[in-house]
Amino acid sequence: MSEAVADELAGQGYRIGPDEYEKDLIGAGVNSVSLVRLLSDLEERFDVEFEGAELFREPVTVARLTEVILAGTVARDAEGAS
């Protein structure tokens, strides 16, 4: 899943390697407009919703985005199984 997030970033011109998945994306040079676009693309691709205020309380990293996507996918699957 982290690779999928990194691929979305690469599509916007940002190369983030596995050794940088814990690095703050803003600190890595991703500007705020690109970050918002990334979040929108990931929400659409994985059918999840990022909570902006909560998400930005801590550095936004590939690893954190992956955790949110996986948690949303698990929650959605659990709801569908009910």
C-alpha positions as CSV (number, residue, x, y, z in Angstrom):
1,M,0.0,0.0,0.0
2,S,2.9,2.4,0.8
3,E,4.1,1.9,-2.8
4,A,0.7,2.9,-4.1
5,V,0.9,6.2,-2.1
6,A,4.5,6.7,-3.4
7,D,3.3,6.1,-6.9
8,E,0.6,8.8,-6.6
9,L,3.3,11.1,-5.4
10,A,5.5,10.1,-8.3
11,G,2.7,11.0,-10.6
12,Q,2.9,14.5,-9.3
13,G,6.6,14.7,-9.7
14,Y,7.8,13.7,-6.2
15,R,10.0,10.7,-5.8
16,I,9.8,9.3,-2.3
17,G,11.7,6.1,-1.7
18,P,11.0,3.4,0.9
19,D,13.6,4.9,3.2
20,E,11.6,8.2,3.2
21,Y,8.2,6.7,4.1
22,E,8.5,8.1,7.6
23,K,9.6,11.5,6.5
24,D,7.3,14.5,6.6
25,L,6.1,15.1,3.1
26,I,6.1,18.9,3.5
27,G,9.7,18.6,4.8
28,A,10.5,16.4,1.8
29,G,9.4,19.3,-0.6
30,V,5.8,18.4,-1.3
31,N,3.9,21.7,-1.4
32,S,0.5,22.1,0.2
33,V,-1.4,22.3,-3.1
34,S,0.2,19.0,-4.2
35,L,-0.5,17.4,-0.8
36,V,-4.2,18.4,-1.1
37,R,-4.3,16.9,-4.6
38,L,-2.6,13.8,-3.3
39,L,-5.2,13.3,-0.6
40,S,-8.0,13.8,-3.0
41,D,-6.6,11.3,-5.4
42,L,-6.0,8.7,-2.6
43,E,-9.5,9.2,-1.3
44,E,-10.9,8.5,-4.8
45,R,-8.6,5.6,-5.5
46,F,-9.1,3.8,-2.2
47,D,-12.6,5.0,-1.2
48,V,-11.5,6.5,2.1
49,E,-11.8,9.9,3.6
50,F,-9.0,11.8,5.3
51,E,-10.0,14.0,8.3
52,G,-8.0,17.1,7.6
53,A,-7.8,18.5,11.1
54,E,-6.8,15.2,12.6
55,L,-4.4,14.3,9.8
56,F,-2.4,17.5,10.0
57,R,-1.9,17.3,13.8
58,E,1.2,15.3,13.1
59,P,3.6,15.2,10.2
60,V,2.0,13.8,7.1
61,T,4.1,10.8,5.9
62,V,3.6,8.0,3.4
63,A,3.5,5.6,6.4
64,R,0.7,7.6,8.1
65,L,-1.3,7.9,4.9
66,T,-1.0,4.2,4.4
67,E,-2.2,3.5,8.0
68,V,-5.3,5.7,7.4
69,I,-6.1,4.0,4.1
70,L,-5.7,0.5,5.6
71,A,-7.8,1.4,8.6
72,G,-10.5,2.9,6.3
73,T,-10.5,-0.2,4.1
74,V,-10.7,-2.6,7.1
75,A,-13.6,-0.5,8.6
76,R,-15.4,-0.4,5.3
77,D,-15.0,-4.2,4.8
78,A,-16.2,-4.8,8.3
79,E,-19.3,-2.7,7.7
80,G,-20.0,-4.6,4.5
81,A,-19.7,-7.9,6.3
82,S,-22.4,-6.9,8.8
